Amino acid sequence: MFGTKIPYFWKSKIHPFTLLLLPFSLIYFLLIKFNKVNSIFNSKLKIKTICVGNLYLGGTGKTPLVKKIYDELKKKERCCILKKFREKHYDEIKLLNIGEDLFTPQKRVDGLKDAESKGYESVIIDDGMQDYSFKKDISILCVKSKTGFGNELILPSGPLREPLKEIGQYKIAVINGIKNEKINDTLKKYNPNIKIFYSYYEIKNIEEFYNKKFLAFSGIGDNDSFFEILKKNNIEVLDIAEFEDHHKFTEKEILNLLDRANNENLKLITTDKNYNSIPEKYKKIIYTASIKLIIN
């Protein structure tokens, strides 16, 4: 929506742009309220639903958490993952890579009905907290430690998809990154009973990158987080290239990156997610950092 960088005024409540956009935020808020009123007509389903969502627009680590929950829950019962189909988000669908246990409907409620009819006991929903067409049994809020809730205003004056009071509908919050007391206090203010966990990422295939120098490129919701993970794991990154989230790489773009890397005597490295959006013929010569989510 906003390219690789969030609008700088999303960090301030008194910036001129923030104030100028407040009427549009009011309209957006009224639309949210209208959708919630319509929720009284939502579908009644027997399948248990675990919805992993966010308030802050953009990458907060929902998909890795969804996959981790699925990997644990499938040991105990027949479960599946549901992710609403958007052609632009095909990279994340490929990243999940779980075969017939993945449902990608045009409408989430249709996917839930399909999963229930096929005998699944539970479903983990990747995004969908702002979809009131179905009931959520457990809601999990994803938050990035370094961004928190920005200026705490809703779109477009701020980065929030819903007001902070909606924290009350979540049972669990998973904060990705270092401990952040301000986020903890905000969560507890709006939901004293919320359970808070912290998470971080590890690179599973780190031995592949020893004694090499890289140009790192990515097109995710928070490109800086990827570059930081590489550096924290002592992977030598000498150059970077950023693209917008869900970017589908063209052959010309990959060739340009290869030329740039060759001129600097570097290898190319990218994310698991972006690897799925690279033309097939170039995948063998590009390294991918395979990320594992760890929850404290």
N, C-alpha and C positions, 0 to 999 in steps of 0.2 A: 504493500500500500504506500509506504513512504520510502522505498528503496532500502539501502543498507544501513542508514542511520535514522534514528528516531528524531522527530522534530525537537529542537533544543528547548522550545518553550514548554514542552511537556514536563520539564523539571521545575517550573515556576507557576505559582497561582496568580501572580500579579503582572505577568508579562502582557504587553499590549495585545499580542495575538491571542493569548488565552482569553482575555476579556472580550475581544472582538468576536470570538467564536462561541461564547456562552449561549446566545440565543439558539444556535444550532444544536448545542448540547442539550438544551431544554427540549427541543423537538425530538432528539434521539431518546431522551429519558421517557417522554410520553409514549413513544413507540414501544419501549421496553415494558411499560406499565400495561399497555394494550395487549401485548403478547402474554403477559402474566395472567391477565383477566381471562383470556381465552383458554388458559391451562385447565380450567374446570372441565373442559371437554376432552382432556387428554385420554389416550388409550389406556385401558386397564389390561395389563399383561401379567402373567405368572412368572415369567423369566426374571431372575434377579439382575438388577442393573448396577454396575459400578461406573460412574461417569467421572472421567479425569478431565478437568477443565482449567480455565484461568480467567483472571480479571484483566490482566495487563495484555494489551494487544501484541501479538507476535510470539516469537519463540520463548517458551518458558520450560521446555523439556517434557511436554506431555507424552509424545510418542515413545521415547525410551522407557518412561514409567509404565505406560500401558503394556508394553512388551514384557517388562519385568513382572508385573502383576499376573499377566497371562501365564508366563513360564512357571510361576509358583502355584497358581490356582489350578492349572491343568493336572497337577499331581494328585489333586483331591477330588475333582469333579469335572464333568464335561463342560468346558467353557469355550468362549469364542471372543473375537474382537470385532467391533463394529466401527468403521470410519466412513463418514459420508463421502460419497464420490465427488471429487472435484478434479477435473483434468489437470489443473495446475499443480495439484498436490500428489501427483502420481509417484513422485520420488519417495514420499513417506509411506505410501501403500506398498511399494517395492521393498522398502526398508523393513516393514513388518514381516513379510515373507513367511507366512504360516499356512499357506495352502487353503484347504477348504474351511478352516476355522476362521477365516477372515471374510466379513461381510462388508460390501461397499455399495450401499444403496443410494439412490438419488434422495430418498427421504428416510431419515433415521428410523421412524416408527415402522416403516415397511420392512426394514432390515431386522428390527426386533421381532416382528411377527413371523418373519421367515425363520429366524434362529429358533424361536420358540416351537414352531411347527416341526423343526428337525430334531427336537429333543435336547437342545442345549439347556443346561441348568442355570447358567449365568453368562453375562456378556460384559466385557470391559469396553466402554465407549470412549474413543479418542476424540475429545472435544464434544461439545453439545450441551453445556450448561445453560446456554441461552436459547435452547430449543425446548419449548414447554409442551410439546406434543406427546410426551411420555413421562412417566414417573421415574425418579432416581431413588434407588435404595441406599446407595452410598455415594457421596460426592467428594472428590479429592481435588484440592486446589493446588496448582503448581505456581511457584513464585521464584523469580530469579533474585538472589541475594543482592546483587549489585544494582538492580533497577527498582526493586520493591514495587511500590504502587505509583511511582512518579510523583506528579503534583496532586494526585488523588482525585482528579476530575475525570468525568466521562468524556467519551469522544464527541466532537473533535478537539475540545479545549484541553483534554488530557488523554492519557493512554488507556483508560479503563473502559471495558465493554459493558460493565454494570457498576452501580454505586457500591462503595465499600460496605454498606450495610448488608449486601448480599453474601458477605463472608459467613453470615449466620446460617446459610443453607449447606455449608460444607462441614463434614465430620472430621476431615483430615487435611492438613496442609503439608506439602513437601517443598522445602526451600532448597534450591540448588545453589551451592556456594558456601561461603564462610558464614559464621553465626552473625545475625543481624538483629540486635535488640529492638530497633525501631519497628521492624516487620513483626517480630514476636508480640510487641505491645499492641500494634494495630490489630493483629489477628485476635488477641485476647479481649481487646476492647469491644469488638463486634461479635465475638463468639467465645465466651469464657471456657466453654467445654471442648473447643477444638483441640485435636491432638496434632502436635507439631513435630515433624521429622526433618533432618537435614540430609542432603545427598550431594554426591560429587561423581565425577567421571574418571575412569581409568582407561588406559589404552591397552587392549588385550594383546595386540601383535607388535608390541614396542621393539622387540628384538630385530624386526625387519628394518628398522630405521637407524641402527647404530652405524657410526662412521660414515654417515651420509649428510649432505647439505641440501636444503629444500627451499623451493618456492611453494608456499602454501596458498591454496585458493579455496574459497567456499562461497556458497550462496544460501545461507540459513538465516533464521530470525535474529541471531546475535553472532555475527562473524567473529568479533573480538574474542568471544568465549572459546572458539575453536583454536585460534592462534595462541591463546593463553594456556590451554590444555597442552598443546605441543611443547611450548617453552617450559612449562612446569615439569614435564617429563624429560627435560634435557634433550629434546629433539632440536637439532640446529636449523632454525628457520632464518634465512637471510633476506627473504623477500616475501611479500604477500600480495594477493589480489582479491578484491571483494566484489560480490555480485548480490543482487537482491534475492530475497527468500524464494525458494522453489524454482530457481533459475534453471532453464533447460539449455544446456550448452550446445552451441553450434560447432560444426567442424572448424570454421574459421577462428572462433574463439579459442578452441583447444590448440590449434596450430600456432596462434599468436602466443599463447602461454608456453608452449614447447620451445618456440624460438627465443622467447625472453629467458626461459630457464637455461637453455643451451648456451646463450650468450654469457650467462653468469656462472656456467658450469654447475648447475643445480638440477635436482630431480623435482618432479611435481608430486605434491601430496594434497589430498582433499578428504572430505568427510564421507562416511558411509552413505549418507543421504544423497550427497551430490554425485557420488560415484554412479548412482543409478540413472543420472541424467546426462552422462557422457556418451557420445557416440561409441558404439560397441568396438569398433576397430582400434580405439585408443586406450581401452581399459587395461591392456596388458603392460603398458608402459607408464601408467600412473599409479602411484602408491595411494592406499586408502587407510586411514586411521580407524580401526574398529573400536568403537567406544562401548564400555561396560558401565552401567549405572550402579553405584554403590550407595546404599541407604544406611546412615548411621543408626 
